[in-house]
Amino acid sequence: MTRGAGLFVAGVSVALSVAHLGMTGHMLGHMLAVAVAAPLLAWRGDAGADRGADGGTGQVTPLLIAALELVVVWSWHLPGARDLADRMIAVALVEQAMFLGVGYALWRAAFARPASGVAALLLTSMHMTLLGVLVGLAPRPLYAAMTMHPAPGLDALADQQLGGVVMLVVGGASYCLGGLWMLGGLLRQREVRA
C-alpha cells in the first residue's frame, strides 16, 4: 500500500517539477519527492525490528547519506544549476531523479538504523529549513529562468518567497517529525527492555 502511494506521489512530484508553475510549483515537486514519496517507498514496517536499535550491518550509515543529500540539494539550488534544469527538461528530470534517489536512500538508511537515523533526519531538517529561509528571504529573485514563469498570481520575488516557505515547511517539518517519531520508537523500546 505505501509503495503504491509512494509511486503515485513520485509521479506527481515529477509532473510538478517540470510543469513551469514557478518556483512554488517546482519546490512543491521537490518536497513531494523527498519528504512524501521517498519515505513511503522506503518504509518497511519491520525495518530494524529484529536487528536491535541500530539496524543491520554493512550498510552505509544514515549520516553519510544525509551529507550526500545535503550536497545534492544545495548543489541543485545554485543559480546556474537551477537555471539549466529550468531550461532543459532532461536536466530537470535528472535533478528530480537525484532528489528522489537520495531521499529514498536517506529514509531507507534511517529506517534500517534508527539510532543514527534520528540524527540524520534531524540534521537534514535543519539544512532544509536553512535553505528554505535563504531562498524565501532573498531580497531579489535568485533564478533568472524562474522569473519568466512565476506561479499564477505572483510576481517572481513573491513566487520565490513562497517556494522557500514550501521548502521550509514541508521539507523541514517532515524530516523533523520523522526524526522525532523514530526517537520516540527508540525510547519506547528502551522502556520495554528496562
C-alpha positions as CSV (number, residue, x, y, z in Angstrom):
1,M,0.0,0.0,0.0
2,T,2.7,2.5,0.9
3,R,4.7,1.5,-2.1
4,G,1.8,2.3,-4.5
5,A,1.2,5.6,-2.8
6,G,4.9,6.4,-2.9
7,L,5.0,5.7,-6.7
8,F,1.9,7.9,-7.2
9,V,3.3,10.8,-5.2
10,A,6.7,10.4,-7.1
11,G,4.8,10.7,-10.4
12,V,3.0,13.8,-9.2
13,S,6.3,15.2,-8.0
14,V,7.9,14.8,-11.4
15,A,5.0,16.5,-13.1
16,L,5.1,19.5,-10.8
17,S,8.8,19.9,-11.0
18,V,8.7,20.2,-14.8
19,A,5.3,22.0,-15.3
20,H,6.6,25.6,-15.3
21,L,4.4,26.5,-12.3
22,G,7.1,28.8,-11.0
23,M,9.4,28.3,-8.0
24,T,6.4,27.4,-5.8
25,G,5.3,24.5,-8.0
26,H,8.8,23.4,-8.6
27,M,9.6,23.4,-4.9
28,L,6.4,21.5,-4.2
29,G,7.5,18.9,-6.7
30,H,10.9,18.5,-4.9
31,M,9.4,18.3,-1.5
32,L,6.8,15.7,-2.5
33,A,9.7,13.6,-3.8
34,V,12.0,13.8,-0.8
35,A,9.5,14.3,2.1
36,V,6.5,12.2,1.0
37,A,7.3,9.8,-1.8
38,A,10.8,8.8,-0.5
39,P,9.7,7.8,3.0
40,L,6.6,5.9,1.6
41,L,8.8,4.0,-0.8
42,A,11.5,3.3,1.8
43,W,9.1,2.2,4.6
44,R,9.1,-1.4,5.6
45,G,7.0,-1.9,8.8
46,D,9.5,-4.3,10.3
47,A,12.7,-2.4,9.4
48,G,15.2,-2.7,12.3
49,A,12.7,-4.5,14.5
50,D,14.7,-7.7,14.8
51,R,18.2,-6.3,14.5
52,G,18.3,-4.1,17.5
53,A,18.3,-0.3,17.8
54,D,20.9,0.3,15.1
55,G,19.7,-2.0,12.3
56,G,21.7,-4.2,10.0
57,T,25.4,-4.2,9.5
58,G,27.3,-3.5,6.3
59,Q,25.0,-0.7,5.2
60,V,26.0,2.9,4.5
61,T,25.3,5.0,7.6
62,P,22.4,7.4,7.6
63,L,24.7,10.3,8.5
64,L,26.8,9.7,5.4
65,I,23.8,9.6,3.2
66,A,22.5,12.8,4.9
67,A,25.7,14.5,4.0
68,L,25.3,13.3,0.3
69,E,21.7,14.5,0.4
70,L,22.8,18.0,1.6
71,V,25.3,18.2,-1.3
72,V,22.7,17.2,-3.9
73,V,20.0,19.5,-2.6
74,W,22.3,22.6,-2.2
75,S,24.1,22.0,-5.5
76,W,20.8,21.9,-7.4
77,H,19.8,25.2,-5.8
78,L,22.9,27.1,-7.1
79,P,21.6,29.6,-9.7
80,G,23.5,28.0,-12.6
81,A,22.3,24.5,-12.0
82,R,18.8,25.7,-11.2
83,D,18.6,27.7,-14.4
84,L,19.9,24.9,-16.5
85,A,17.3,22.5,-15.1
86,D,14.6,25.1,-15.8
87,R,15.7,25.4,-19.4
88,M,16.2,21.7,-20.3
89,I,13.6,19.1,-19.4
90,A,16.2,16.3,-19.5
91,V,18.2,18.1,-16.9
92,A,15.1,18.7,-14.8
93,L,14.3,15.0,-14.9
94,V,17.8,14.1,-13.8
95,E,17.5,16.7,-11.0
96,Q,14.2,15.2,-9.8
97,A,15.5,11.7,-10.0
98,M,18.5,12.6,-7.9
99,F,16.2,14.2,-5.3
100,L,14.0,11.1,-5.2
101,G,17.0,8.8,-5.1
102,V,18.9,10.5,-2.4
103,G,15.7,11.0,-0.4
104,Y,14.9,7.3,-0.7
105,A,18.4,6.3,0.3
106,L,18.3,8.6,3.4
107,W,14.9,7.4,4.6
108,R,15.7,3.7,3.9
109,A,19.0,4.0,5.9
110,A,17.3,5.8,8.7
111,F,14.6,3.2,9.0
112,A,17.2,0.4,8.9
113,R,19.4,2.1,11.5
114,P,17.1,4.2,13.8
115,A,19.8,5.3,16.3
116,S,21.9,7.1,13.8
117,G,18.8,7.7,11.6
118,V,17.3,10.1,14.1
119,A,20.4,12.3,13.9
120,A,20.5,12.1,10.1
121,L,16.8,13.1,9.8
122,L,17.1,16.0,12.3
123,L,20.3,17.3,10.6
124,T,18.5,17.2,7.3
125,S,15.6,19.0,8.7
126,M,18.0,21.8,9.8
127,H,19.6,22.2,6.4
128,M,16.3,22.1,4.6
129,T,15.0,24.8,6.9
130,L,18.1,26.9,6.4
131,L,17.9,26.6,2.6
132,G,14.2,27.4,2.6
133,V,14.9,30.5,4.7
134,L,17.7,31.7,2.4
135,V,15.6,31.3,-0.7
136,G,12.5,32.7,1.0
137,L,14.2,35.8,2.4
138,A,16.4,36.7,-0.6
139,P,15.8,40.3,-1.4
140,R,15.7,39.7,-5.2
141,P,14.9,36.7,-7.5
142,L,17.8,34.3,-7.4
143,Y,17.0,32.3,-10.5
144,A,16.7,34.1,-13.9
145,A,14.9,31.4,-15.7
146,M,12.2,31.1,-13.0
147,T,11.4,34.8,-13.4
148,M,10.0,34.0,-16.9
149,H,7.1,31.9,-15.5
150,P,6.2,32.6,-11.8
151,A,3.4,30.8,-10.1
152,P,0.0,32.1,-11.3
153,G,-1.0,35.3,-9.5
154,L,2.5,36.0,-8.1
155,D,5.4,38.1,-9.3
156,A,8.9,36.5,-9.5
157,L,10.0,37.5,-6.0
158,A,6.8,36.6,-4.2
159,D,6.9,33.2,-6.1
160,Q,10.4,32.6,-4.9
161,Q,9.5,33.6,-1.3
162,L,6.5,31.2,-1.3
163,G,8.8,28.4,-2.8
164,G,11.2,29.0,0.1
165,V,8.3,28.7,2.6
166,V,7.2,25.4,0.9
167,M,10.8,24.0,1.4
168,L,11.0,25.3,4.9
169,V,7.6,23.9,6.0
170,V,7.3,20.7,4.0
171,G,11.0,19.7,3.9
172,G,12.0,20.9,7.4
173,A,8.9,19.6,9.1
174,S,8.8,16.1,7.5
175,Y,12.4,15.3,8.4
176,C,12.0,16.8,11.9
177,L,8.8,14.9,12.5
178,G,10.3,11.7,11.1
179,G,13.3,12.0,13.3
180,L,11.2,12.7,16.4
181,W,8.9,9.7,15.6
182,M,11.9,7.4,15.3
183,L,13.3,8.8,18.5
184,G,10.0,8.1,20.3
185,G,10.2,4.5,19.0
186,L,13.7,4.1,20.3
187,L,12.7,5.4,23.7
188,R,9.7,3.1,23.9
189,Q,12.0,0.1,23.0
190,R,14.3,1.2,25.8
191,E,11.4,1.3,28.3
192,V,10.2,-2.1,27.3
193,R,13.7,-3.6,27.8
194,A,14.1,-1.9,31.2
